[in-house]
Amino acid sequence: MMAVAMLVTAICSFLISLLTFVILLIEKITKK
């Protein structure tokens, strides 16, 4: 059970990082 929780936490943090990167990329493209 602990391993599953750690995996979920890792996936969530990865998705948040990916989402932040995508948002910054979109802002950079639209500002041009």
Order of alpha helices (4+ residues) and beta strands (2+ residues): alpha
